[in-house]
């Protein structure tokens, strides 16, 4: 065009909240785009179809956006005063932004050396049998509104509190590692646990799931165990000791519920094809810690291949999450969407993204760089889902496009659950539907019992989401009934039982493909139509034919 290199393409994501009480129907409107330099205007026509179903305010997949005491939002605002009014206000906006995207912003409230940044714990007094919380007021002021839901009163999921919250328990709090395996260590941890339960119950903050999580690792040279991602027997022994203390401190699983959480990197390695360094402890971790751990957060590469083991844990009443980095900045947004679908497919109770604010390389000491141009350094954004608004004078987070796409997938999780709950499709039928239309290279169509042709399909996410809408709206999904032509170059003639056939088109019908072939008859121009129904079970095909 005449502008040459001055032309730019810029994508814009606009969130429009559809209120719960909005009546179903078709709504039409316009979006006006004005060029501020020339006052030229473009009008976009918008049509919105609203169904009779509503997303639940309560989350059935708990999405954990982790942050750390040593790597938190302070790096985005170097001039803030720690635990001051401005810091607390900025932090609150991160909790609100995550809530708006159906996720939970969660701070691991201590450093690797066990120190706790100011304001992340209640102040204690006394020692041994007389240890107590001296004053709850500052801790309550900072975190009470997110535990009650008051901080979210004006958001779409109004007044729903955070789904979970980390308590400041670690190897150095509420007791000191100097008392390790001495009566004092157990006594102080138990007494403060009793104080926490009584206080949360008194304040009515009973809906969140509170977690006790030990994140210490040997490479940081403070403690001799890997309590996060344990790999050896000594690690398991230390975790067993801690788990017994947590069980004594929080014996009652009625609300307020406190869960002993374990993050496992190696879990039954023999079943994980991508594990390059299998650990012997991965086979024993359930035997040693199974009775004590309430929440198993398992790395996705070991979680998903071990669905049978996951089901055993869930049958015992355990919660099972998977953890993962997010997709990288340069990767397709559909890779962010599928986290919700994987959560449904592998029967997860939660999904954990181990960092959401890594605005520079977390493992080094280099000065922070501009995350808007650095994309999170070596991690390429896979541990960064928010950007700091400080660059634009805004005291709050700016959500990434990947976070928006992830929300879409977590909404899909709720839709899938609702479809299954209403008896409109079974879980297996929904998984097959997604495998075929969404997961590239995992559900290829094989024609006939002999694989003459392998059709690798591209993901068709809009079609899949439309099918979910139609199912919930009470109609047969037209999006899945609609036939589509074969890609160019694949309309060929094949031989079936020595009879020439032409592959004409395919259509997906709920749990199978239909391949329509036309057989050449004896007379010129004559043909007979045959349909082959091909099961879409992760690349395997079962076929039958009929007129």
C-alpha positions as CSV (number, residue, x, y, z in Angstrom):
1,X,0.0,0.0,0.0
2,X,1.0,3.7,-0.2
3,X,2.1,3.6,3.5
4,X,4.8,1.0,2.8
5,X,6.8,0.0,5.9
6,X,4.7,2.3,8.1
7,X,1.8,0.0,8.0
8,X,1.3,-2.2,11.1
9,X,-1.0,-4.9,12.2
10,X,-2.0,-4.8,15.9
11,X,-4.3,-7.3,17.6
12,X,-6.6,-6.0,20.3
13,X,-8.4,-8.3,22.9
14,X,-11.6,-6.9,24.3
15,X,-13.4,-8.5,27.2
16,X,-17.1,-8.2,27.3
17,X,-18.8,-9.6,30.4
18,X,-22.2,-11.3,29.8
19,X,-24.1,-10.8,33.0
20,X,-25.5,-13.9,34.7
21,X,-29.1,-12.5,34.6
22,X,-29.0,-11.6,30.9
23,X,-32.0,-13.3,29.1
24,X,-31.1,-15.8,26.4
25,X,-31.4,-14.6,22.8
26,X,-29.5,-12.9,20.0
27,X,-28.0,-9.5,20.7
28,X,-26.6,-7.2,18.0
29,X,-24.5,-4.1,18.3
30,X,-21.5,-2.2,16.9
31,X,-18.0,-1.5,17.9
32,X,-16.7,1.9,16.8
33,X,-13.0,2.3,16.0
34,X,-11.8,5.9,15.7
35,X,-8.4,7.0,14.3
36,X,-7.5,9.8,16.7
37,X,-5.3,11.6,14.2
38,X,-7.8,11.8,11.4
39,X,-11.1,11.2,13.1
40,X,-11.8,8.5,10.6
41,X,-14.1,5.9,11.9
42,X,-14.8,2.2,11.2
43,X,-17.8,0.3,12.4
44,X,-17.8,-3.4,13.2
45,X,-21.1,-5.2,13.4
46,X,-21.3,-7.7,16.4
47,X,-23.8,-10.4,16.9
48,X,-23.8,-12.3,20.3
49,X,-25.9,-15.4,20.9
50,X,-26.6,-16.0,24.6
51,X,-27.7,-19.4,25.7
52,X,-29.9,-20.5,28.7
53,X,-26.9,-21.9,30.6
54,X,-24.5,-20.1,32.9
55,X,-20.9,-20.7,34.0
56,X,-20.7,-21.6,37.6
57,X,-19.1,-19.0,39.9
58,X,-17.5,-21.8,41.9
59,X,-14.4,-23.2,40.2
60,X,-14.2,-27.0,39.6
61,X,-10.7,-26.7,38.3
62,X,-8.5,-24.8,40.8
63,X,-5.9,-22.9,38.7
64,X,-2.9,-21.9,40.8
65,X,-0.8,-19.0,39.6
66,X,2.1,-19.3,41.9
67,X,4.4,-16.5,43.1
68,X,7.2,-16.5,45.7
69,X,8.3,-14.5,48.6
70,X,11.7,-14.1,47.0
71,X,10.4,-13.4,43.5
72,X,7.2,-11.5,43.8
73,X,5.6,-8.4,42.4
74,X,8.2,-6.1,44.1
75,X,10.5,-6.4,41.1
76,X,7.9,-4.6,38.9
77,X,7.7,-1.6,41.3
78,X,11.3,-1.1,42.7
79,X,10.2,2.2,44.4
80,X,7.4,0.6,46.5
81,X,7.7,0.2,50.3
82,X,7.4,-3.4,51.3
83,X,4.1,-4.1,53.0
84,X,3.1,-0.4,52.8
85,X,-0.3,0.8,51.6
86,X,0.7,1.1,48.0
87,X,2.3,-2.4,48.0
88,X,-0.8,-3.9,49.4
89,X,-3.0,-2.1,46.9
90,X,-0.9,-3.4,44.0
91,X,-0.9,-6.9,45.4
92,X,-4.7,-6.8,45.7
93,X,-5.0,-6.0,42.0
94,X,-3.1,-9.1,41.2
95,X,-5.5,-11.2,43.2
96,X,-8.4,-9.4,41.4
97,X,-6.9,-9.9,38.0
98,X,-6.5,-13.6,38.5
99,X,-10.0,-13.9,40.0
100,X,-11.4,-12.1,36.9
101,X,-9.8,-14.8,34.7
102,X,-11.1,-17.7,36.8
103,X,-7.8,-18.4,38.5
104,X,-6.1,-17.8,41.9
105,X,-3.1,-15.7,42.5
106,X,-1.2,-17.5,45.3
107,X,1.9,-16.3,47.1
108,X,4.3,-18.9,48.6
109,X,5.0,-16.7,51.6
110,X,8.6,-17.4,52.4
111,X,12.1,-17.5,50.9
112,X,14.2,-20.6,50.3
113,X,16.1,-19.8,53.5
114,X,12.9,-19.9,55.5
115,X,12.7,-16.1,56.0
116,X,9.3,-14.5,55.6
117,X,8.9,-11.1,54.0
118,X,7.2,-8.5,56.1
119,X,3.5,-8.8,56.3
120,X,3.1,-12.4,55.1
121,X,2.7,-14.0,58.5
122,X,1.0,-13.1,61.8
123,X,3.3,-12.0,64.6
124,X,4.0,-14.7,67.3
125,X,4.9,-14.5,70.9
126,X,6.1,-17.0,73.5
127,X,7.8,-20.4,72.9
128,X,7.1,-24.1,73.3
129,X,3.8,-24.8,75.0
130,X,3.1,-21.0,75.4
131,X,3.6,-20.0,71.8
132,X,0.7,-18.0,70.4
133,X,-0.2,-15.4,67.8
134,X,0.3,-12.1,69.4
135,X,-1.6,-10.0,66.9
136,X,-3.8,-11.0,63.9
137,X,-4.8,-7.4,62.8
138,X,-2.1,-6.7,60.2
139,X,-2.4,-10.1,58.6
140,X,-6.2,-9.9,58.6
141,X,-6.2,-6.4,57.0
142,X,-3.9,-7.6,54.2
143,X,-5.5,-11.0,53.4
144,X,-9.0,-10.9,55.0
145,X,-10.8,-9.4,52.0
146,X,-9.5,-12.1,49.6
147,X,-10.3,-14.9,52.0
148,X,-13.9,-13.5,52.5
149,X,-14.5,-12.6,48.9
150,X,-15.1,-8.9,49.7
151,X,-12.2,-7.9,47.5
152,X,-14.0,-9.3,44.5
153,X,-17.5,-7.9,45.2
154,X,-17.6,-6.0,41.9
155,X,-16.2,-8.8,39.6
156,X,-18.2,-11.3,37.5
157,X,-17.8,-14.1,40.2
158,X,-18.9,-11.7,42.8
159,X,-17.8,-12.4,46.4
160,X,-16.3,-15.8,45.7
161,X,-13.1,-15.9,47.8
162,X,-9.8,-17.2,46.5
163,X,-10.0,-21.0,45.9
164,X,-6.8,-21.7,47.9
165,X,-4.3,-19.9,50.0
166,X,-0.7,-20.8,51.2
167,X,-0.1,-20.6,55.0
168,X,3.4,-19.4,56.0
169,X,4.5,-22.8,57.3
170,X,8.0,-23.7,56.3
171,X,11.1,-25.3,57.9
172,X,11.8,-22.1,59.9
173,X,8.2,-21.1,60.9
174,X,6.4,-21.3,63.2
175,X,9.2,-23.3,64.8
176,X,12.9,-23.1,64.1
177,X,15.0,-25.8,62.4
178,X,17.2,-25.8,65.4
179,X,14.5,-27.9,67.1
180,X,14.2,-30.4,64.3
181,X,12.9,-33.7,65.6
182,X,12.8,-32.4,69.1
183,X,9.5,-32.0,71.1
184,X,9.6,-28.2,70.7
185,X,9.4,-28.3,66.9
186,X,6.3,-30.4,66.9
187,X,4.7,-28.5,69.8
188,X,5.1,-25.1,68.2
189,X,3.9,-26.2,64.8
190,X,0.8,-27.8,66.3
191,X,-0.1,-24.9,68.6
192,X,0.0,-22.4,65.8
193,X,-2.0,-24.7,63.6
194,X,-4.7,-24.8,66.3
195,X,-4.6,-21.0,66.5
196,X,-5.0,-20.7,62.7
197,X,-8.0,-23.1,62.6
198,X,-9.7,-21.2,65.5
199,X,-9.1,-17.8,63.9
200,X,-10.2,-18.7,60.4
201,X,-13.3,-20.3,61.9
202,X,-14.1,-17.3,64.0
203,X,-13.7,-14.9,61.1
204,X,-15.8,-17.1,58.8
205,X,-13.1,-17.5,56.3
206,X,-13.8,-21.2,55.8
207,X,-14.4,-21.6,52.0
208,X,-10.8,-21.4,50.7
209,X,-8.6,-24.6,50.8
210,X,-5.6,-23.6,52.9
211,X,-2.3,-25.3,51.9
212,X,0.8,-26.2,53.8
213,X,3.6,-26.5,51.3
214,X,7.3,-27.1,51.8
215,X,9.2,-25.6,48.9
216,X,12.8,-26.0,50.1
217,X,15.5,-27.5,47.9
218,X,19.1,-28.6,48.3
219,X,20.6,-26.6,45.5
220,X,20.0,-23.4,47.4
221,X,22.3,-24.7,50.2
222,X,20.1,-23.8,53.1
223,X,18.7,-27.2,54.0
224,X,19.8,-30.8,53.2
225,X,16.6,-32.0,51.5
226,X,14.6,-31.6,48.4
227,X,11.1,-31.2,49.9
228,X,9.8,-29.8,46.6
229,X,10.2,-32.5,43.9
230,X,11.7,-35.1,46.3
231,X,14.1,-37.6,44.7
232,X,15.7,-39.6,47.5
233,X,14.8,-41.5,50.7
234,X,16.1,-38.8,53.0
235,X,13.7,-36.3,51.3
236,X,10.8,-38.7,51.8
237,X,11.7,-39.3,55.5
238,X,11.8,-35.5,56.1
239,X,8.5,-35.0,54.4
240,X,7.0,-37.9,56.4
241,X,8.0,-36.2,59.6
242,X,6.5,-32.9,58.5
243,X,3.4,-34.6,57.3
244,X,2.8,-36.2,60.7
245,X,3.1,-32.8,62.3
246,X,0.7,-31.2,59.8
247,X,-1.8,-34.0,60.4
248,X,-1.6,-33.4,64.1
249,X,-1.9,-29.6,63.8
250,X,-4.9,-29.8,61.4
251,X,-6.6,-33.2,62.1
252,X,-10.1,-32.1,61.2
253,X,-10.8,-31.9,57.4
254,X,-14.0,-30.0,57.9
255,X,-13.9,-26.3,56.9
256,X,-11.6,-24.5,57.3
257,X,-9.8,-27.2,55.4
258,X,-6.0,-27.3,55.6
259,X,-4.2,-29.6,53.1
260,X,-0.7,-30.9,53.2
261,X,0.5,-30.4,49.7
262,X,3.4,-32.2,47.9
263,X,4.8,-31.2,44.5
264,X,6.2,-34.2,42.8
265,X,8.4,-34.0,39.7
266,X,9.1,-37.7,39.4
267,X,6.1,-39.9,39.8
268,X,6.2,-43.6,38.6
269,X,8.9,-42.8,36.1
270,X,8.6,-46.2,34.4
271,X,5.3,-45.0,32.9
272,X,6.5,-41.6,31.8
273,X,8.1,-41.8,28.3
274,X,9.6,-38.3,28.4
275,X,11.4,-38.9,31.7
276,X,15.2,-38.8,30.9
277,X,16.4,-39.3,34.5
278,X,14.1,-41.7,36.3
279,X,14.3,-41.7,40.1
280,X,13.9,-44.8,42.3
281,X,12.0,-42.7,44.9
282,X,9.3,-42.1,42.3
283,X,8.1,-45.7,42.9
284,X,8.0,-45.3,46.7
285,X,6.6,-41.8,47.2
286,X,3.0,-43.0,47.4
287,X,3.8,-45.8,49.8
288,X,5.7,-43.5,52.1
289,X,3.6,-40.4,52.0
290,X,0.2,-41.5,50.7
291,X,-1.5,-41.5,54.1
292,X,-0.2,-38.0,54.9
293,X,-0.4,-36.0,51.7
294,X,-3.8,-34.4,50.9
295,X,-2.9,-32.6,47.7
296,X,-0.7,-34.2,45.1
297,X,0.6,-31.7,42.6
298,X,2.4,-33.8,39.9
299,X,4.4,-32.5,37.0
300,X,2.4,-32.9,33.8
301,X,4.9,-35.2,32.1
302,X,4.5,-37.7,35.0
303,X,0.9,-37.0,35.8
304,X,-0.8,-37.6,32.4
305,X,0.9,-40.9,31.6
306,X,0.0,-42.2,35.1
307,X,-3.8,-41.7,35.0
308,X,-4.3,-45.1,36.7
309,X,-2.2,-44.0,39.7
310,X,-4.0,-40.6,39.7
311,X,-7.3,-42.4,39.9
312,X,-6.1,-44.5,42.8
313,X,-5.2,-41.3,44.7
314,X,-8.5,-39.7,44.0
315,X,-10.4,-42.9,45.1
316,X,-8.7,-42.3,48.5
317,X,-10.1,-38.8,48.7
318,X,-6.9,-37.0,47.6
319,X,-6.9,-33.9,45.4
320,X,-4.6,-34.2,42.4
321,X,-3.3,-31.3,40.4
322,X,-0.9,-31.1,37.5
323,X,1.8,-28.5,37.2
324,X,3.3,-27.0,34.1
325,X,5.0,-23.9,32.7
326,X,2.6,-21.8,30.6
327,X,3.2,-21.7,26.8
328,X,5.9,-19.4,25.5
329,X,5.2,-15.9,24.1
330,X,6.0,-17.0,20.5
331,X,3.8,-20.1,20.6
332,X,0.2,-20.3,19.3
333,X,-2.4,-19.2,21.8
334,X,-4.3,-22.5,21.2
335,X,-1.5,-24.1,23.3
336,X,-2.7,-22.0,26.2
337,X,-6.4,-23.0,25.6
338,X,-5.7,-26.7,25.8
339,X,-4.6,-26.6,29.5
340,X,-8.3,-26.6,30.4
341,X,-9.0,-29.5,28.1
342,X,-6.1,-31.5,29.5
343,X,-7.4,-30.8,32.9
344,X,-10.7,-32.4,31.9
345,X,-9.1,-35.3,30.0
346,X,-6.8,-36.3,32.8
347,X,-9.4,-35.8,35.6
348,X,-7.4,-33.1,37.4
349,X,-8.7,-31.2,40.4
350,X,-6.4,-28.3,39.7
351,X,-3.7,-26.9,37.4
352,X,-0.6,-25.2,38.7
353,X,1.6,-22.7,36.8
354,X,4.6,-22.4,38.9
355,X,5.3,-18.7,38.3
356,X,3.2,-15.9,36.9
357,X,5.4,-12.8,37.5
358,X,9.0,-13.9,36.5
359,X,9.8,-10.7,34.8
360,X,13.5,-11.6,34.5
361,X,15.5,-14.8,34.8
362,X,14.6,-16.1,38.2
363,X,17.6,-18.3,38.6
364,X,20.2,-15.6,38.1
365,X,21.3,-12.4,39.8
366,X,21.3,-10.1,36.7
367,X,19.5,-6.8,36.9
368,X,15.8,-7.0,35.9
369,X,15.2,-6.3,32.2
370,X,12.1,-4.9,30.5
371,X,9.7,-7.9,30.4
372,X,7.8,-6.2,27.5
373,X,10.9,-6.7,25.2
374,X,12.7,-9.5,27.1
375,X,9.7,-11.9,27.4
376,X,10.9,-13.3,30.6
377,X,14.4,-14.1,29.6
378,X,15.5,-17.7,29.0
379,X,12.0,-19.0,29.9
380,X,10.5,-17.0,27.0
381,X,7.5,-16.1,29.0
382,X,6.6,-19.6,30.2
383,X,6.8,-18.4,33.8
384,X,5.3,-14.9,33.2
385,X,1.5,-14.4,32.7
386,X,1.2,-10.9,34.0
387,X,3.2,-7.8,33.0
388,X,3.8,-5.0,35.4
389,X,1.7,-1.9,34.8
390,X,4.5,0.3,36.2
391,X,5.8,1.0,32.7
392,X,2.5,2.9,31.9
393,X,2.1,4.4,35.4
394,X,-0.5,1.9,36.4
395,X,-0.3,0.3,39.8
396,X,-1.5,-3.2,38.9
397,X,-0.9,-6.1,36.5
398,X,-1.5,-6.2,32.7
399,X,-2.8,-9.6,31.7
400,X,-1.0,-11.4,28.9
401,X,-2.8,-12.7,25.8
402,X,-1.8,-16.1,27.0
403,X,-3.7,-15.6,30.2
404,X,-6.8,-14.7,28.2
405,X,-6.5,-17.8,26.1
406,X,-6.0,-20.0,29.3
407,X,-9.2,-18.6,30.7
408,X,-11.0,-19.7,27.5
409,X,-9.8,-23.2,28.1
410,X,-10.8,-23.2,31.8
411,X,-14.2,-22.0,30.8
412,X,-14.3,-24.9,28.4
413,X,-13.5,-27.2,31.4
414,X,-16.7,-26.0,33.1
415,X,-18.7,-26.4,29.9
416,X,-17.5,-30.0,29.5
417,X,-18.3,-30.8,33.1
418,X,-21.8,-29.3,32.6
419,X,-22.4,-31.3,29.4
420,X,-21.3,-34.5,31.2
421,X,-23.3,-33.7,34.4
422,X,-26.5,-33.2,32.3
423,X,-26.0,-36.6,30.6
424,X,-25.7,-35.0,27.1
425,X,-22.4,-36.8,26.4
426,X,-20.2,-39.2,28.3
427,X,-16.7,-38.1,29.4
428,X,-15.1,-40.5,26.9
429,X,-17.3,-39.1,24.0
430,X,-16.2,-35.6,24.9
431,X,-12.6,-36.6,25.1
432,X,-12.8,-38.2,21.6
433,X,-14.5,-35.1,20.2
434,X,-11.7,-32.9,21.5
435,X,-8.9,-35.3,20.4
436,X,-10.2,-35.2,16.8
437,X,-11.0,-31.5,16.4
438,X,-8.5,-29.9,18.8
439,X,-5.4,-32.0,19.5
440,X,-3.2,-31.9,16.4
441,X,-1.4,-35.1,15.4
442,X,-3.1,-37.1,18.1
443,X,-6.3,-38.2,16.3
444,X,-5.7,-38.9,12.7
445,X,-8.3,-40.4,10.5
446,X,-7.4,-43.8,9.0
447,X,-9.6,-44.9,6.1
448,X,-10.4,-48.6,6.0
449,X,-8.7,-51.4,7.9
450,X,-5.6,-51.0,5.8
451,X,-4.2,-47.5,6.3
452,X,-4.2,-46.4,2.6
453,X,-4.5,-42.8,3.7
454,X,-3.6,-41.0,6.9
455,X,-5.3,-37.6,7.2
456,X,-3.5,-35.4,9.8
457,X,-6.0,-32.7,10.8
458,X,-5.4,-29.2,11.9
459,X,-7.1,-28.1,15.1
460,X,-10.6,-26.7,14.6
461,X,-11.3,-25.0,17.9
462,X,-14.1,-22.7,16.8
463,X,-16.1,-25.7,15.6
464,X,-15.5,-27.5,18.8
465,X,-16.6,-24.6,21.0
466,X,-19.7,-24.2,18.8
467,X,-20.5,-27.8,19.3
468,X,-20.4,-27.4,23.1
469,X,-22.7,-24.5,22.9
470,X,-25.2,-26.4,20.8
471,X,-25.1,-29.4,23.1
472,X,-25.8,-27.1,26.1
473,X,-28.5,-25.3,24.2
474,X,-30.4,-28.5,23.8
475,X,-29.9,-29.1,20.1
476,X,-27.9,-31.7,18.2
477,X,-24.6,-30.0,17.4
478,X,-24.8,-28.8,13.8
479,X,-21.1,-27.9,14.1
480,X,-20.3,-31.6,14.3
481,X,-22.7,-32.7,11.6
482,X,-21.5,-30.3,9.0
483,X,-19.5,-32.1,6.3
484,X,-16.3,-30.4,5.1
485,X,-14.3,-31.0,1.9
486,X,-11.0,-32.7,1.9
487,X,-7.9,-30.5,1.6
488,X,-6.6,-29.8,-1.9
489,X,-4.6,-32.6,-3.3
490,X,-6.3,-35.4,-1.3
491,X,-9.3,-35.9,-3.6
492,X,-7.9,-39.1,-5.1
493,X,-9.0,-42.4,-6.4
494,X,-8.3,-45.4,-4.2
495,X,-8.9,-49.1,-4.5
496,X,-11.2,-51.0,-2.2
497,X,-11.6,-54.7,-2.9
498,X,-10.3,-54.0,-6.4
499,X,-13.1,-51.5,-6.9
500,X,-12.0,-48.0,-7.7
501,X,-13.4,-45.5,-5.2
502,X,-13.1,-41.7,-4.9
503,X,-12.8,-40.2,-1.4
504,X,-15.3,-37.3,-1.5
505,X,-15.6,-35.7,1.9
506,X,-15.7,-36.4,5.6
507,X,-17.8,-35.3,8.5
508,X,-17.5,-35.7,12.3
509,X,-20.5,-37.1,14.2
510,X,-20.0,-37.0,17.9
511,X,-17.7,-40.0,18.4
512,X,-16.7,-40.9,14.8
513,X,-15.8,-39.7,11.4
514,X,-17.9,-40.5,8.4
515,X,-15.9,-40.9,5.2
516,X,-18.1,-40.7,2.1
517,X,-16.7,-42.6,-0.9
518,X,-18.2,-43.0,-4.3
519,X,-17.5,-46.3,-6.1
520,X,-17.3,-46.4,-9.9
521,X,-20.0,-48.7,-11.4
522,X,-19.8,-50.8,-14.5
523,X,-21.7,-48.2,-16.6
524,X,-20.0,-44.9,-17.3
525,X,-21.2,-42.3,-14.8
526,X,-22.8,-44.8,-12.4
527,X,-21.7,-44.6,-8.8
528,X,-22.7,-46.0,-5.4
529,X,-22.2,-44.2,-2.1
530,X,-20.6,-46.0,0.8
531,X,-20.0,-44.6,4.3
532,X,-17.1,-45.7,6.4
533,X,-17.5,-44.9,10.1
534,X,-14.1,-44.4,11.7
535,X,-13.6,-44.3,15.4
536,X,-11.5,-41.3,16.6
537,X,-9.7,-43.0,19.5
538,X,-6.3,-41.3,19.5
539,X,-5.3,-42.4,16.0
540,X,-6.7,-45.9,16.1
541,X,-9.5,-46.7,13.7
542,X,-12.3,-49.1,13.7
543,X,-14.3,-49.1,10.4
544,X,-17.5,-50.5,9.1
545,X,-19.1,-49.9,5.7
546,X,-22.7,-49.8,4.4
547,X,-24.8,-48.2,1.8
